[in-house]
């Protein structure tokens, strides 16, 4: 595994200025997916313009930790000293992507449901991503899980709308969502919210400008970066005319009250 060229662990001159591919370590522990590690590593090798097989193996070894590094050095390299990068990746993949792991992914896939604040298209994308991890290639299985996992109100609306094909289900689900769960607009200095000359929000639910700017049912979060904390004055120290009153105790009055 002697390297014949420098290992490209930094960005090359032909890359976008200021961009560095992200690398992660792989430990070989439960809960890790080697395919995610492989995808990021392959992207790094392409963006860093690394073509030498020796360099690829060196970078792969540098990102393995604990159990994965021990397996790579004590088993793969020991049994196959002249192993190539592609062969090493396939051996690691077959070792860590087990049938038991795929079965766990399948069980989790069968229990997937739409989130309360999740758009139907986002739910469908999440289903396709999970199906890829579970090695599910049947489009009919994904579509069936989509229909079964929709929110109750959305599913009922699709049935009432006589949805038959999967595209009908998707269209009606989006229609129900757009009518009942409007998208939230939350940003500083939003152009959808009126401002005064000082670029501060005009209203904060005080009812002053409601006649000029009628409220709507859109989920819009109002953000005022210039709003400061309110000053709190204890109510026991307030004067009837709004002034702070400092009371000096009179011993004679206290004695008269006791007697």
C-alpha positions, -999 to +999 in steps of 0.1 A: +000+000+000+029+024-006+017+056-020+033+070-051+016+104-051+006+130-024-028+122-008-053+149-016-068+157+018-073+194+010-092+210-019-075+212-053-071+243-074-097+231-098-124+231-071-148+259-061-129+284-041-137+281-004-156+248-006-143+216+011-160+183+008-172+169+041-158+136+054-171+115+083-156+087+102-170+051+103-168+031+135-187+000+126-211+003+155-248-004+156-269+024+141-244+034+114-251+027+078-220+020+057-237+032+025-240+067+039-203+067+047-196+053+012-217+080-005-199+108+012-165+093+007-171+088-030-183+124-034-151+136-016-129+115-039-146+129-070-145+166-058-109+163-047-099+148-081-084+117-065-079+088-090-050+068-076-061+035-060-034+038-034-046+073-024-082+061-022-072+032+001-051+056+023-080+080+026-104+051+034-082+038+061-078+073+076-116+076+080-121+042+097-123+040+135-124+014+162-141-018+151-142-009+114-104-001+114-096-033+132-116-053+107-100-035+077-065-040+089-067-075+106-090-092+081-092-075+047-056-064+044-042-095+061-062-119+038-058-097+006-026-076+007-031-064-029-068-055-024-081-026-045-103+003-033-134-010-050-128-045-036-123-032-001-155-011-002-175-042-014-160-063+014-168-036+040-203-032+026-210-070+027-197-071+063-217-042+077-249-042+055-264-075+069-297-091+062-307-084+098-301-047+092-322-047+060-350-065+079-350-038+106-353-012+079-382-030+064-400-032+097-395+005+103-407+013+067-440-006+074-447+017+104-439+050+087-467+076+089-471+113+079-461+139+104-486+164+117-467+193+101-454+173+071-464+180+035-475+150+016-447+154-009-422+155+019-437+123+033-435+106-001-398+116-005-391+103+030-407+070+020-386+067-011-354+073+009-364+047+035-373+022+008-339+027-007-322+019+026-345-012+030-337-024-005-374-020-015-377-015-052-414-021-057-432+011-065-465-005-055-452-011-019-442+026-016-475+038-029-494+015-006-474+027+024-481+063+013-519+058+013-518+039+046-496+064+064-515+096+055-531+117+082-566+106+091-583+137+077-562+136+046-570+100+039-607+105+045-607+134+021-590+113-006-616+086-002-645+111-003-630+125-035-631+091-051-593+088-055-584+057-075-550+060-090-519+069-070-517+103-087-553+110-076-543+102-040-513+125-043-533+154-059-561+152-033-537+149-004-519+181-016-552+198-021-563+191+014-530+202+028-529+235+009-565+243+020-561+234+057-524+236+065-511+268+049-473+271+047-457+291+075-437+322+065-412+330+092-384+354+084-368+386+096-379+417+076-405+397+058-420+416+028-454+402+035-457+421+068-462+459+069-435+481+085-432+517+095-405+542+085-381+528+111-383+493+094-400+479+125-432+458+124-463+480+127-485+457+148-480+430+174-515+418+179-525+450+196-555+456+175-544+491+164-540+485+127-564+456+123-589+477+103-563+489+078-545+455+076-571+428+082-558+396+098-558+364+078-556+327+087-521+322+072-495+308+095-472+338+096-447+342+124-440+379+132-405+386+142-392+420+155-355+421+160-357+455+177-381+445+204-366+448+239-376+433+272-403+451+292-396+469+325-415+453+354-423+474+385-436+457+416-473+466+421-468+473+458-446+503+450-470+520+426-485+554+434-522+559+426-512+584+399-486+561+383-456+573+403-433+551+424-441+557+461-415+550+487-432+544+521-413+552+553-427+533+582-439+554+612-433+538+646-462+557+662-487+545+637-475+509+640-478+511+678-514+525+675-524+497+652-511+471+676-529+485+706 
